[in-house]
Amino acid sequence: MLKKSLIWLISLYQKYLSPDHSIWARSANKPPYCRHIPSCSDYMKESIEKKWVWVGLIKWTRRILRCNPWGKWGYDPVDKKN
């Protein structure tokens, strides 16, 4: 129940508010806003789907903390192969 609710909320955010995914962003033809691939909202959705909800939220929080001017950018998958 919590998992489905969170995924639904993320989907709403992506559709209407996200600077990368929303209908407004796509109509403006701007380059991607997020410095990571997948975007933070896609990352959260994927981490919640693949992991337990609380693990997904922790992984997403760590991702948000890495998103800063001094952080890395580029491909940052949910499941990293070491």
PDB file with SEQRES, HELIX, SHEET and CRYST1 records, atoms N, CA, C and O in Angstrom:
SEQRES   1 A   82  MET LEU LYS LYS SER LEU ILE TRP LEU ILE SER LEU TYR          
SEQRES   2 A   82  GLN LYS TYR LEU SER PRO ASP HIS SER ILE TRP ALA ARG          
SEQRES   3 A   82  SER ALA ASN LYS PRO PRO TYR CYS ARG HIS ILE PRO SER          
SEQRES   4 A   82  CYS SER ASP TYR MET LYS GLU SER ILE GLU LYS LYS TRP          
SEQRES   5 A   82  VAL TRP VAL GLY LEU ILE LYS TRP THR ARG ARG ILE LEU          
SEQRES   6 A   82  ARG CYS ASN PRO TRP GLY LYS TRP GLY TYR ASP PRO VAL          
SEQRES   7 A   82  ASP LYS LYS ASN                                              
HELIX    1 AA1 LEU A    2  TYR A   16  1                                  15    
HELIX    2 AA2 ILE A   23  ALA A   28  1                                   6    
HELIX    3 AA3 CYS A   40  LYS A   50  1                                  11    
HELIX    4 AA4 VAL A   53  ARG A   66  1                                  14    
SHEET    1 AA1 2 HIS A  36  ILE A  37  0                                        
SHEET    2 AA1 2 GLY A  74  TYR A  75  1                                        
CRYST1    1.000    1.000    1.000  90.00  90.00  90.00 P 1           1          
ATOM      1  N   MET A   1       0.824  -1.190   0.000  1.00  0.00           N  
ATOM      2  CA  MET A   1       0.000   0.000   0.000  1.00  0.00           C  
ATOM      3  C   MET A   1       0.877   1.268   0.000  1.00  0.00           C  
ATOM      4  O   MET A   1       0.666   2.171  -0.809  1.00  0.00           O  
ATOM      5  N   LEU A   2       1.852   1.325   0.905  1.00  0.00           N  
ATOM      6  CA  LEU A   2       2.750   2.480   0.967  1.00  0.00           C  
ATOM      7  C   LEU A   2       3.585   2.589  -0.308  1.00  0.00           C  
ATOM      8  O   LEU A   2       3.805   3.683  -0.827  1.00  0.00           O  
ATOM      9  N   LYS A   3       4.044   1.445  -0.801  1.00  0.00           N  
ATOM     10  CA  LYS A   3       4.865   1.431  -2.013  1.00  0.00           C  
ATOM     11  C   LYS A   3       4.086   2.008  -3.198  1.00  0.00           C  
ATOM     12  O   LYS A   3       4.589   2.864  -3.926  1.00  0.00           O  
ATOM     13  N   LYS A   4       2.859   1.529  -3.380  1.00  0.00           N  
ATOM     14  CA  LYS A   4       2.038   2.014  -4.496  1.00  0.00           C  
ATOM     15  C   LYS A   4       1.713   3.494  -4.353  1.00  0.00           C  
ATOM     16  O   LYS A   4       1.700   4.227  -5.343  1.00  0.00           O  
ATOM     17  N   SER A   5       1.452   3.937  -3.126  1.00  0.00           N  
ATOM     18  CA  SER A   5       1.134   5.353  -2.891  1.00  0.00           C  
ATOM     19  C   SER A   5       2.322   6.248  -3.216  1.00  0.00           C  
ATOM     20  O   SER A   5       2.163   7.290  -3.853  1.00  0.00           O  
ATOM     21  N   LEU A   6       3.502   5.849  -2.784  1.00  0.00           N  
ATOM     22  CA  LEU A   6       4.703   6.645  -3.076  1.00  0.00           C  
ATOM     23  C   LEU A   6       4.991   6.697  -4.573  1.00  0.00           C  
ATOM     24  O   LEU A   6       5.328   7.754  -5.106  1.00  0.00           O  
ATOM     25  N   ILE A   7       4.862   5.573  -5.241  1.00  0.00           N  
ATOM     26  CA  ILE A   7       5.103   5.543  -6.689  1.00  0.00           C  
ATOM     27  C   ILE A   7       4.087   6.417  -7.416  1.00  0.00           C  
ATOM     28  O   ILE A   7       4.430   7.097  -8.383  1.00  0.00           O  
ATOM     29  N   TRP A   8       2.846   6.401  -6.958  1.00  0.00           N  
ATOM     30  CA  TRP A   8       1.806   7.243  -7.543  1.00  0.00           C  
ATOM     31  C   TRP A   8       2.145   8.727  -7.346  1.00  0.00           C  
ATOM     32  O   TRP A   8       2.009   9.524  -8.274  1.00  0.00           O  
ATOM     33  N   LEU A   9       2.588   9.096  -6.132  1.00  0.00           N  
ATOM     34  CA  LEU A   9       2.963  10.483  -5.867  1.00  0.00           C  
ATOM     35  C   LEU A   9       4.146  10.921  -6.726  1.00  0.00           C  
ATOM     36  O   LEU A   9       4.164  12.042  -7.234  1.00  0.00           O  
ATOM     37  N   ILE A  10       5.124  10.050  -6.889  1.00  0.00           N  
ATOM     38  CA  ILE A  10       6.279  10.369  -7.735  1.00  0.00           C  
ATOM     39  C   ILE A  10       5.829  10.565  -9.173  1.00  0.00           C  
ATOM     40  O   ILE A  10       6.293  11.482  -9.851  1.00  0.00           O  
ATOM     41  N   SER A  11       4.929   9.712  -9.642  1.00  0.00           N  
ATOM     42  CA  SER A  11       4.419   9.848 -11.012  1.00  0.00           C  
ATOM     43  C   SER A  11       3.689  11.174 -11.207  1.00  0.00           C  
ATOM     44  O   SER A  11       3.832  11.816 -12.247  1.00  0.00           O  
ATOM     45  N   LEU A  12       2.909  11.583 -10.211  1.00  0.00           N  
ATOM     46  CA  LEU A  12       2.236  12.882 -10.292  1.00  0.00           C  
ATOM     47  C   LEU A  12       3.255  14.018 -10.342  1.00  0.00           C  
ATOM     48  O   LEU A  12       3.130  14.940 -11.148  1.00  0.00           O  
ATOM     49  N   TYR A  13       4.251  13.943  -9.484  1.00  0.00           N  
ATOM     50  CA  TYR A  13       5.319  14.954  -9.491  1.00  0.00           C  
ATOM     51  C   TYR A  13       5.979  15.020 -10.866  1.00  0.00           C  
ATOM     52  O   TYR A  13       6.175  16.104 -11.417  1.00  0.00           O  
ATOM     53  N   GLN A  14       6.319  13.853 -11.418  1.00  0.00           N  
ATOM     54  CA  GLN A  14       6.984  13.832 -12.721  1.00  0.00           C  
ATOM     55  C   GLN A  14       6.098  14.427 -13.805  1.00  0.00           C  
ATOM     56  O   GLN A  14       6.585  15.138 -14.684  1.00  0.00           O  
ATOM     57  N   LYS A  15       4.826  14.149 -13.751  1.00  0.00           N  
ATOM     58  CA  LYS A  15       3.927  14.611 -14.810  1.00  0.00           C  
ATOM     59  C   LYS A  15       3.675  16.119 -14.763  1.00  0.00           C  
ATOM     60  O   LYS A  15       3.566  16.762 -15.807  1.00  0.00           O  
ATOM     61  N   TYR A  16       3.582  16.685 -13.554  1.00  0.00           N  
ATOM     62  CA  TYR A  16       3.163  18.082 -13.453  1.00  0.00           C  
ATOM     63  C   TYR A  16       4.209  19.062 -12.926  1.00  0.00           C  
ATOM     64  O   TYR A  16       4.103  20.255 -13.213  1.00  0.00           O  
ATOM     65  N   LEU A  17       5.207  18.618 -12.173  1.00  0.00           N  
ATOM     66  CA  LEU A  17       6.123  19.556 -11.530  1.00  0.00           C  
ATOM     67  C   LEU A  17       7.591  19.402 -11.907  1.00  0.00           C  
ATOM     68  O   LEU A  17       8.346  20.372 -11.826  1.00  0.00           O  
ATOM     69  N   SER A  18       8.005  18.238 -12.306  1.00  0.00           N  
ATOM     70  CA  SER A  18       9.415  17.957 -12.539  1.00  0.00           C  
ATOM     71  C   SER A  18      10.014  18.847 -13.633  1.00  0.00           C  
ATOM     72  O   SER A  18       9.419  19.014 -14.698  1.00  0.00           O  
ATOM     73  N   PRO A  19      11.206  19.422 -13.363  1.00  0.00           N  
ATOM     74  CA  PRO A  19      11.857  20.205 -14.407  1.00  0.00           C  
ATOM     75  C   PRO A  19      12.389  19.344 -15.555  1.00  0.00           C  
ATOM     76  O   PRO A  19      12.775  19.880 -16.594  1.00  0.00           O  
ATOM     77  N   ASP A  20      12.416  18.025 -15.386  1.00  0.00           N  
ATOM     78  CA  ASP A  20      12.867  17.117 -16.448  1.00  0.00           C  
ATOM     79  C   ASP A  20      11.717  16.403 -17.161  1.00  0.00           C  
ATOM     80  O   ASP A  20      11.758  16.232 -18.379  1.00  0.00           O  
ATOM     81  N   HIS A  21      10.706  15.989 -16.420  1.00  0.00           N  
ATOM     82  CA  HIS A  21       9.693  15.086 -16.965  1.00  0.00           C  
ATOM     83  C   HIS A  21       8.338  15.724 -17.269  1.00  0.00           C  
ATOM     84  O   HIS A  21       7.572  15.175 -18.061  1.00  0.00           O  
ATOM     85  N   SER A  22       8.028  16.850 -16.669  1.00  0.00           N  
ATOM     86  CA  SER A  22       6.671  17.388 -16.751  1.00  0.00           C  
ATOM     87  C   SER A  22       6.290  17.794 -18.176  1.00  0.00           C  
ATOM     88  O   SER A  22       7.141  17.966 -19.049  1.00  0.00           O  
ATOM     89  N   ILE A  23       5.008  17.936 -18.371  1.00  0.00           N  
ATOM     90  CA  ILE A  23       4.520  18.360 -19.683  1.00  0.00           C  
ATOM     91  C   ILE A  23       5.033  19.764 -20.019  1.00  0.00           C  
ATOM     92  O   ILE A  23       5.200  20.102 -21.191  1.00  0.00           O  
ATOM     93  N   TRP A  24       5.280  20.571 -19.001  1.00  0.00           N  
ATOM     94  CA  TRP A  24       5.800  21.928 -19.224  1.00  0.00           C  
ATOM     95  C   TRP A  24       7.255  21.883 -19.679  1.00  0.00           C  
ATOM     96  O   TRP A  24       7.654  22.630 -20.573  1.00  0.00           O  
ATOM     97  N   ALA A  25       8.033  21.020 -19.073  1.00  0.00           N  
ATOM     98  CA  ALA A  25       9.454  20.918 -19.431  1.00  0.00           C  
ATOM     99  C   ALA A  25       9.622  20.362 -20.838  1.00  0.00           C  
ATOM    100  O   ALA A  25      10.461  20.839 -21.602  1.00  0.00           O  
ATOM    101  N   ARG A  26       8.829  19.362 -21.179  1.00  0.00           N  
ATOM    102  CA  ARG A  26       8.953  18.768 -22.517  1.00  0.00           C  
ATOM    103  C   ARG A  26       8.538  19.749 -23.599  1.00  0.00           C  
ATOM    104  O   ARG A  26       9.102  19.741 -24.693  1.00  0.00           O  
ATOM    105  N   SER A  27       7.561  20.591 -23.307  1.00  0.00           N  
ATOM    106  CA  SER A  27       7.110  21.545 -24.327  1.00  0.00           C  
ATOM    107  C   SER A  27       8.118  22.677 -24.533  1.00  0.00           C  
ATOM    108  O   SER A  27       8.098  23.335 -25.573  1.00  0.00           O  
ATOM    109  N   ALA A  28       8.993  22.909 -23.562  1.00  0.00           N  
ATOM    110  CA  ALA A  28       9.977  23.991 -23.670  1.00  0.00           C  
ATOM    111  C   ALA A  28      11.230  23.575 -24.447  1.00  0.00           C  
ATOM    112  O   ALA A  28      12.045  24.426 -24.800  1.00  0.00           O  
ATOM    113  N   ASN A  29      11.391  22.268 -24.717  1.00  0.00           N  
ATOM    114  CA  ASN A  29      12.557  21.756 -25.448  1.00  0.00           C  
ATOM    115  C   ASN A  29      13.884  22.188 -24.820  1.00  0.00           C  
ATOM    116  O   ASN A  29      14.800  22.619 -25.521  1.00  0.00           O  
ATOM    117  N   LYS A  30      13.978  22.071 -23.501  1.00  0.00           N  
ATOM    118  CA  LYS A  30      15.205  22.432 -22.796  1.00  0.00           C  
ATOM    119  C   LYS A  30      16.042  21.184 -22.544  1.00  0.00           C  
ATOM    120  O   LYS A  30      15.507  20.075 -22.529  1.00  0.00           O  
ATOM    121  N   PRO A  31      17.354  21.351 -22.345  1.00  0.00           N  
ATOM    122  CA  PRO A  31      18.184  20.186 -22.000  1.00  0.00           C  
ATOM    123  C   PRO A  31      17.808  19.673 -20.607  1.00  0.00           C  
ATOM    124  O   PRO A  31      17.176  20.396 -19.838  1.00  0.00           O  
ATOM    125  N   PRO A  32      18.185  18.447 -20.274  1.00  0.00           N  
ATOM    126  CA  PRO A  32      17.835  17.890 -18.966  1.00  0.00           C  
ATOM    127  C   PRO A  32      18.361  18.751 -17.814  1.00  0.00           C  
ATOM    128  O   PRO A  32      19.455  19.310 -17.889  1.00  0.00           O  
ATOM    129  N   TYR A  33      17.573  18.842 -16.766  1.00  0.00           N  
ATOM    130  CA  TYR A  33      17.910  19.641 -15.600  1.00  0.00           C  
ATOM    131  C   TYR A  33      18.753  18.849 -14.600  1.00  0.00           C  
ATOM    132  O   TYR A  33      19.669  19.393 -13.982  1.00  0.00           O  
ATOM    133  N   CYS A  34      18.440  17.576 -14.449  1.00  0.00           N  
ATOM    134  CA  CYS A  34      19.118  16.734 -13.470  1.00  0.00           C  
ATOM    135  C   CYS A  34      20.530  16.392 -13.931  1.00  0.00           C  
ATOM    136  O   CYS A  34      20.757  16.151 -15.117  1.00  0.00           O  
ATOM    137  N   ARG A  35      21.476  16.372 -12.998  1.00  0.00           N  
ATOM    138  CA  ARG A  35      22.874  16.090 -13.324  1.00  0.00           C  
ATOM    139  C   ARG A  35      23.162  14.599 -13.362  1.00  0.00           C  
ATOM    140  O   ARG A  35      24.250  14.186 -13.763  1.00  0.00           O  
ATOM    141  N   HIS A  36      22.195  13.789 -12.947  1.00  0.00           N  
ATOM    142  CA  HIS A  36      22.385  12.343 -12.907  1.00  0.00           C  
ATOM    143  C   HIS A  36      21.455  11.639 -13.891  1.00  0.00           C  
ATOM    144  O   HIS A  36      20.405  12.162 -14.264  1.00  0.00           O  
ATOM    145  N   ILE A  37      21.859  10.465 -14.295  1.00  0.00           N  
ATOM    146  CA  ILE A  37      21.016   9.574 -15.091  1.00  0.00           C  
ATOM    147  C   ILE A  37      20.931   8.274 -14.311  1.00  0.00           C  
ATOM    148  O   ILE A  37      21.978   7.682 -14.046  1.00  0.00           O  
ATOM    149  N   PRO A  38      19.792   7.803 -13.935  1.00  0.00           N  
ATOM    150  CA  PRO A  38      18.455   8.370 -14.102  1.00  0.00           C  
ATOM    151  C   PRO A  38      18.246   9.598 -13.210  1.00  0.00           C  
ATOM    152  O   PRO A  38      19.005   9.835 -12.270  1.00  0.00           O  
ATOM    153  N   SER A  39      17.205  10.370 -13.521  1.00  0.00           N  
ATOM    154  CA  SER A  39      16.902  11.558 -12.721  1.00  0.00           C  
ATOM    155  C   SER A  39      16.570  11.133 -11.287  1.00  0.00           C  
ATOM    156  O   SER A  39      16.317   9.957 -11.026  1.00  0.00           O  
ATOM    157  N   CYS A  40      16.573  12.077 -10.381  1.00  0.00           N  
ATOM    158  CA  CYS A  40      16.337  11.745  -8.967  1.00  0.00           C  
ATOM    159  C   CYS A  40      14.958  11.132  -8.747  1.00  0.00           C  
ATOM    160  O   CYS A  40      14.813  10.215  -7.938  1.00  0.00           O  
ATOM    161  N   SER A  41      13.955  11.621  -9.448  1.00  0.00           N  
ATOM    162  CA  SER A  41      12.617  11.048  -9.269  1.00  0.00           C  
ATOM    163  C   SER A  41      12.545   9.633  -9.857  1.00  0.00           C  
ATOM    164  O   SER A  41      11.902   8.757  -9.279  1.00  0.00           O  
ATOM    165  N   ASP A  42      13.203   9.404 -11.004  1.00  0.00           N  
ATOM    166  CA  ASP A  42      13.269   8.040 -11.551  1.00  0.00           C  
ATOM    167  C   ASP A  42      14.061   7.127 -10.625  1.00  0.00           C  
ATOM    168  O   ASP A  42      13.712   5.960 -10.445  1.00  0.00           O  
ATOM    169  N   TYR A  43      15.121   7.659 -10.042  1.00  0.00           N  
ATOM    170  CA  TYR A  43      15.958   6.896  -9.111  1.00  0.00           C  
ATOM    171  C   TYR A  43      15.135   6.463  -7.899  1.00  0.00           C  
ATOM    172  O   TYR A  43      15.213   5.314  -7.464  1.00  0.00           O  
ATOM    173  N   MET A  44      14.347   7.393  -7.359  1.00  0.00           N  
ATOM    174  CA  MET A  44      13.521   7.058  -6.197  1.00  0.00           C  
ATOM    175  C   MET A  44      12.470   6.018  -6.553  1.00  0.00           C  
ATOM    176  O   MET A  44      12.253   5.062  -5.808  1.00  0.00           O  
ATOM    177  N   LYS A  45      11.824   6.208  -7.690  1.00  0.00           N  
ATOM    178  CA  LYS A  45      10.800   5.256  -8.115  1.00  0.00           C  
ATOM    179  C   LYS A  45      11.400   3.861  -8.291  1.00  0.00           C  
ATOM    180  O   LYS A  45      10.831   2.873  -7.826  1.00  0.00           O  
ATOM    181  N   GLU A  46      12.546   3.784  -8.961  1.00  0.00           N  
ATOM    182  CA  GLU A  46      13.207   2.498  -9.190  1.00  0.00           C  
ATOM    183  C   GLU A  46      13.684   1.866  -7.881  1.00  0.00           C  
ATOM    184  O   GLU A  46      13.552   0.656  -7.695  1.00  0.00           O  
ATOM    185  N   SER A  47      14.233   2.670  -6.977  1.00  0.00           N  
ATOM    186  CA  SER A  47      14.728   2.110  -5.720  1.00  0.00           C  
ATOM    187  C   SER A  47      13.582   1.609  -4.847  1.00  0.00           C  
ATOM    188  O   SER A  47      13.746   0.622  -4.131  1.00  0.00           O  
ATOM    189  N   ILE A  48      12.441   2.262  -4.892  1.00  0.00           N  
ATOM    190  CA  ILE A  48      11.280   1.790  -4.128  1.00  0.00           C  
ATOM    191  C   ILE A  48      10.717   0.528  -4.757  1.00  0.00           C  
ATOM    192  O   ILE A  48      10.305  -0.384  -4.041  1.00  0.00           O  
ATOM    193  N   GLU A  49      10.692   0.457  -6.097  1.00  0.00           N  
ATOM    194  CA  GLU A  49      10.179  -0.744  -6.766  1.00  0.00           C  
ATOM    195  C   GLU A  49      11.089  -1.952  -6.534  1.00  0.00           C  
ATOM    196  O   GLU A  49      10.600  -3.058  -6.303  1.00  0.00           O  
ATOM    197  N   LYS A  50      12.411  -1.750  -6.593  1.00  0.00           N  
ATOM    198  CA  LYS A  50      13.355  -2.860  -6.488  1.00  0.00           C  
ATOM    199  C   LYS A  50      13.654  -3.264  -5.046  1.00  0.00           C  
ATOM    200  O   LYS A  50      13.913  -4.435  -4.768  1.00  0.00           O  
ATOM    201  N   LYS A  51      13.617  -2.305  -4.137  1.00  0.00           N  
ATOM    202  CA  LYS A  51      13.985  -2.541  -2.743  1.00  0.00           C  
ATOM    203  C   LYS A  51      12.757  -2.379  -1.859  1.00  0.00           C  
ATOM    204  O   LYS A  51      11.667  -2.067  -2.338  1.00  0.00           O  
ATOM    205  N   TRP A  52      12.945  -2.591  -0.601  1.00  0.00           N  
ATOM    206  CA  TRP A  52      11.910  -2.323   0.384  1.00  0.00           C  
ATOM    207  C   TRP A  52      11.740  -0.818   0.481  1.00  0.00           C  
ATOM    208  O   TRP A  52      12.703  -0.091   0.237  1.00  0.00           O  
ATOM    209  N   VAL A  53      10.565  -0.317   0.823  1.00  0.00           N  
ATOM    210  CA  VAL A  53      10.276   1.119   0.796  1.00  0.00           C  
ATOM    211  C   VAL A  53      11.300   1.925   1.601  1.00  0.00           C  
ATOM    212  O   VAL A  53      11.800   2.940   1.116  1.00  0.00           O  
ATOM    213  N   TRP A  54      11.610   1.497   2.798  1.00  0.00           N  
ATOM    214  CA  TRP A  54      12.527   2.269   3.648  1.00  0.00           C  
ATOM    215  C   TRP A  54      13.946   2.263   3.090  1.00  0.00           C  
ATOM    216  O   TRP A  54      14.654   3.265   3.188  1.00  0.00           O  
ATOM    217  N   VAL A  55      14.359   1.160   2.515  1.00  0.00           N  
ATOM    218  CA  VAL A  55      15.679   1.093   1.873  1.00  0.00           C  
ATOM    219  C   VAL A  55      15.700   2.048   0.677  1.00  0.00           C  
ATOM    220  O   VAL A  55      16.681   2.757   0.455  1.00  0.00           O  
ATOM    221  N   GLY A  56      14.614   2.056  -0.084  1.00  0.00           N  
ATOM    222  CA  GLY A  56      14.508   2.971  -1.223  1.00  0.00           C  
ATOM    223  C   GLY A  56      14.583   4.426  -0.801  1.00  0.00           C  
ATOM    224  O   GLY A  56      15.233   5.230  -1.469  1.00  0.00           O  
ATOM    225  N   LEU A  57      13.928   4.778   0.300  1.00  0.00           N  
ATOM    226  CA  LEU A  57      13.967   6.152   0.788  1.00  0.00           C  
ATOM    227  C   LEU A  57      15.363   6.535   1.271  1.00  0.00           C  
ATOM    228  O   LEU A  57      15.797   7.668   1.065  1.00  0.00           O  
ATOM    229  N   ILE A  58      16.060   5.616   1.901  1.00  0.00           N  
ATOM    230  CA  ILE A  58      17.431   5.887   2.349  1.00  0.00           C  
ATOM    231  C   ILE A  58      18.348   6.083   1.143  1.00  0.00           C  
ATOM    232  O   ILE A  58      19.169   7.000   1.129  1.00  0.00           O  
ATOM    233  N   LYS A  59      18.208   5.213   0.122  1.00  0.00           N  
ATOM    234  CA  LYS A  59      19.036   5.337  -1.079  1.00  0.00           C  
ATOM    235  C   LYS A  59      18.759   6.669  -1.782  1.00  0.00           C  
ATOM    236  O   LYS A  59      19.684   7.320  -2.268  1.00  0.00           O  
ATOM    237  N   TRP A  60      17.500   7.069  -1.836  1.00  0.00           N  
ATOM    238  CA  TRP A  60      17.132   8.326  -2.478  1.00  0.00           C  
ATOM    239  C   TRP A  60      17.702   9.514  -1.694  1.00  0.00           C  
ATOM    240  O   TRP A  60      18.184  10.473  -2.298  1.00  0.00           O  
ATOM    241  N   THR A  61      17.653   9.462  -0.367  1.00  0.00           N  
ATOM    242  CA  THR A  61      18.204  10.535   0.456  1.00  0.00           C  
ATOM    243  C   THR A  61      19.700  10.684   0.210  1.00  0.00           C  
ATOM    244  O   THR A  61      20.202  11.803   0.097  1.00  0.00           O  
ATOM    245  N   ARG A  62      20.407   9.577   0.126  1.00  0.00           N  
ATOM    246  CA  ARG A  62      21.847   9.626  -0.165  1.00  0.00           C  
ATOM    247  C   ARG A  62      22.103  10.227  -1.542  1.00  0.00           C  
ATOM    248  O   ARG A  62      23.064  10.970  -1.742  1.00  0.00           O  
ATOM    249  N   ARG A  63      21.233   9.898  -2.479  1.00  0.00           N  
ATOM    250  CA  ARG A  63      21.364  10.444  -3.838  1.00  0.00           C  
ATOM    251  C   ARG A  63      21.180  11.953  -3.840  1.00  0.00           C  
ATOM    252  O   ARG A  63      21.942  12.672  -4.486  1.00  0.00           O  
ATOM    253  N   ILE A  64      20.174  12.438  -3.123  1.00  0.00           N  
ATOM    254  CA  ILE A  64      19.926  13.879  -3.041  1.00  0.00           C  
ATOM    255  C   ILE A  64      21.125  14.587  -2.413  1.00  0.00           C  
ATOM    256  O   ILE A  64      21.504  15.673  -2.852  1.00  0.00           O  
ATOM    257  N   LEU A  65      21.717  13.981  -1.397  1.00  0.00           N  
ATOM    258  CA  LEU A  65      22.884  14.582  -0.750  1.00  0.00           C  
ATOM    259  C   LEU A  65      24.092  14.628  -1.681  1.00  0.00           C  
ATOM    260  O   LEU A  65      24.945  15.505  -1.544  1.00  0.00           O  
ATOM    261  N   ARG A  66      24.171  13.690  -2.628  1.00  0.00           N  
ATOM    262  CA  ARG A  66      25.276  13.700  -3.606  1.00  0.00           C  
ATOM    263  C   ARG A  66      25.062  14.736  -4.696  1.00  0.00           C  
ATOM    264  O   ARG A  66      26.000  15.078  -5.416  1.00  0.00           O  
ATOM    265  N   CYS A  67      23.861  15.234  -4.824  1.00  0.00           N  
ATOM    266  CA  CYS A  67      23.539  16.187  -5.884  1.00  0.00           C  
ATOM    267  C   CYS A  67      23.879  17.600  -5.399  1.00  0.00           C  
ATOM    268  O   CYS A  67      23.053  18.274  -4.783  1.00  0.00           O  
ATOM    269  N   ASN A  68      25.080  18.023  -5.680  1.00  0.00           N  
ATOM    270  CA  ASN A  68      25.546  19.348  -5.279  1.00  0.00           C  
ATOM    271  C   ASN A  68      26.612  19.802  -6.281  1.00  0.00           C  
ATOM    272  O   ASN A  68      27.088  18.999  -7.083  1.00  0.00           O  
ATOM    273  N   PRO A  69      26.979  21.059  -6.239  1.00  0.00           N  
ATOM    274  CA  PRO A  69      27.951  21.555  -7.218  1.00  0.00           C  
ATOM    275  C   PRO A  69      29.295  20.837  -7.196  1.00  0.00           C  
ATOM    276  O   PRO A  69      30.000  20.836  -8.204  1.00  0.00           O  
ATOM    277  N   TRP A  70      29.665  20.231  -6.079  1.00  0.00           N  
ATOM    278  CA  TRP A  70      30.952  19.553  -5.969  1.00  0.00           C  
ATOM    279  C   TRP A  70      30.835  18.044  -6.178  1.00  0.00           C  
ATOM    280  O   TRP A  70      31.840  17.333  -6.161  1.00  0.00           O  
ATOM    281  N   GLY A  71      29.612  17.559  -6.376  1.00  0.00           N  
ATOM    282  CA  GLY A  71      29.394  16.130  -6.559  1.00  0.00           C  
ATOM    283  C   GLY A  71      29.651  15.686  -7.990  1.00  0.00           C  
ATOM    284  O   GLY A  71      29.808  16.501  -8.899  1.00  0.00           O  
ATOM    285  N   LYS A  72      29.689  14.382  -8.161  1.00  0.00           N  
ATOM    286  CA  LYS A  72      29.864  13.816  -9.500  1.00  0.00           C  
ATOM    287  C   LYS A  72      28.570  13.953 -10.282  1.00  0.00           C  
ATOM    288  O   LYS A  72      27.521  14.268  -9.720  1.00  0.00           O  
ATOM    289  N   TRP A  73      28.654  13.716 -11.572  1.00  0.00           N  
ATOM    290  CA  TRP A  73      27.480  13.734 -12.430  1.00  0.00           C  
ATOM    291  C   TRP A  73      27.590  12.567 -13.397  1.00  0.00           C  
ATOM    292  O   TRP A  73      28.654  11.962 -13.531  1.00  0.00           O  
ATOM    293  N   GLY A  74      26.499  12.252 -14.065  1.00  0.00           N  
ATOM    294  CA  GLY A  74      26.498  11.176 -15.048  1.00  0.00           C  
ATOM    295  C   GLY A  74      25.658   9.997 -14.592  1.00  0.00           C  
ATOM    296  O   GLY A  74      24.722  10.144 -13.807  1.00  0.00           O  
ATOM    297  N   TYR A  75      26.011   8.824 -15.100  1.00  0.00           N  
ATOM    298  CA  TYR A  75      25.244   7.614 -14.835  1.00  0.00           C  
ATOM    299  C   TYR A  75      25.428   7.178 -13.384  1.00  0.00           C  
ATOM    300  O   TYR A  75      26.554   6.978 -12.927  1.00  0.00           O  
ATOM    301  N   ASP A  76      24.316   7.033 -12.664  1.00  0.00           N  
ATOM    302  CA  ASP A  76      24.327   6.660 -11.246  1.00  0.00           C  
ATOM    303  C   ASP A  76      23.161   5.697 -10.998  1.00  0.00           C  
ATOM    304  O   ASP A  76      22.104   6.118 -10.529  1.00  0.00           O  
ATOM    305  N   PRO A  77      23.348   4.406 -11.310  1.00  0.00           N  
ATOM    306  CA  PRO A  77      22.241   3.455 -11.193  1.00  0.00           C  
ATOM    307  C   PRO A  77      21.894   3.131  -9.741  1.00  0.00           C  
ATOM    308  O   PRO A  77      22.697   3.345  -8.832  1.00  0.00           O  
ATOM    309  N   VAL A  78      20.692   2.615  -9.543  1.00  0.00           N  
ATOM    310  CA  VAL A  78      20.238   2.200  -8.212  1.00  0.00           C  
ATOM    311  C   VAL A  78      21.087   1.040  -7.720  1.00  0.00           C  
ATOM    312  O   VAL A  78      21.591   1.068  -6.597  1.00  0.00           O  
ATOM    313  N   ASP A  79      21.247   0.029  -8.547  1.00  0.00           N  
ATOM    314  CA  ASP A  79      22.046  -1.138  -8.184  1.00  0.00           C  
ATOM    315  C   ASP A  79      23.417  -1.027  -8.835  1.00  0.00           C  
ATOM    316  O   ASP A  79      23.571  -1.238 -10.038  1.00  0.00           O  
ATOM    317  N   LYS A  80      24.395  -0.694  -8.027  1.00  0.00           N  
ATOM    318  CA  LYS A  80      25.759  -0.556  -8.547  1.00  0.00           C  
ATOM    319  C   LYS A  80      26.469  -1.895  -8.467  1.00  0.00           C  
ATOM    320  O   LYS A  80      26.410  -2.575  -7.443  1.00  0.00           O  
ATOM    321  N   LYS A  81      27.131  -2.269  -9.534  1.00  0.00           N  
ATOM    322  CA  LYS A  81      27.938  -3.492  -9.559  1.00  0.00           C  
ATOM    323  C   LYS A  81      29.350  -3.130  -9.131  1.00  0.00           C  
ATOM    324  O   LYS A  81      29.986  -2.273  -9.746  1.00  0.00           O  
ATOM    325  N   ASN A  82      29.839  -3.768  -8.097  1.00  0.00           N  
ATOM    326  CA  ASN A  82      31.206  -3.472  -7.621  1.00  0.00           C  
ATOM    327  C   ASN A  82      32.212  -4.399  -8.228  1.00  0.00           C  
ATOM    328  O   ASN A  82      33.403  -4.292  -7.939  1.00  0.00           O  
TER     329      ASN A  82                                                      
END                                                                             
